[in-house]
């Protein structure tokens, strides 16, 4: 995951000097590597190799496979208030028990922003007076979603999305089948979020990304009917069309800003075109939320975009 090396270096130094807090709170938007960093830190804490985490010892391998008895993971992909007090009670039941294989036990609480207020309050006592062998690693998208008392008892590390260049380079390394230009488009389409860009490529959204990038040029050449046909062929569900709208928003917005600043852009969009496209996209999203017909929204979208970029619709 790009952009984590400096933070990992700082955490390694704190761990080596014995200054690493018993409670670490990792803040960052989805796709910036929160879970990856949490698992890396758990390995570093428990690793038996010389350069922690070595990645090769039995401890590191067990954590990587999710089988280490002294690393307990809670939370996950649920929505708001899906992280209940029952999970905190499970933690409390094992908190004062001696570790199984290591000298310490690590509790990883993913997406802590989803904890109910009751769960957060129940966690406080464990954060205030934990046993010496206990370590807590929490992840969240924004610390403002947590109680001040949780934040004050943790050391906070904030993850920033990598630069577009870093995202494109990492994307190209992970997906060598894509060209440099295609990697750059993915980086722009997903706002420089490497995790989201990787998920998009793995999830089969490549054609949608590339179609979004073609929209301005297709319409400027009068190929509105071709756009409508491609949109119907590649966005067969409302989820597909929502994905298309998000990628189009990012591509036109970023390229419009860069063009205004005199920077080279892979997609020719003026700032005015970007603003008008943004308004159309927001209305398109609202139409989907209001359960309008997919075919109707797609037809309307092509007609409106033709008014921005020119075209024959």
Buried (B, 14 or more C-beta within 10 A) or exposed (E): BBBBEEBBEEBBEBBEEEEBBBBBBBBBBBBBBBBBBBBBBBBBBBBEBEEBBBBEBEBBBBBBEEEBEBBBBBBEEEEEEEBBBEBBEEBEEEBEEEBEEBEBBBBBBBBBBBBBEEBBBBBBEBBEEBBEBBBBBBBBBEBEBBBEBBBEBBBBBEBEBBEBEBBBBBBBEBBEEBEEEBBBBBBBBBBBBBBBBBBBBEEEBBBBBBBBBBBBEBBBEBBBBBBBEBBBEBBEEBEBBBBBBBBBBBBBBBBBBBBBEEEEBBBEBBBEBBEBBBEBBEEBBEBBEEEBEBEEBBBBBBBBBBEBBEBEB
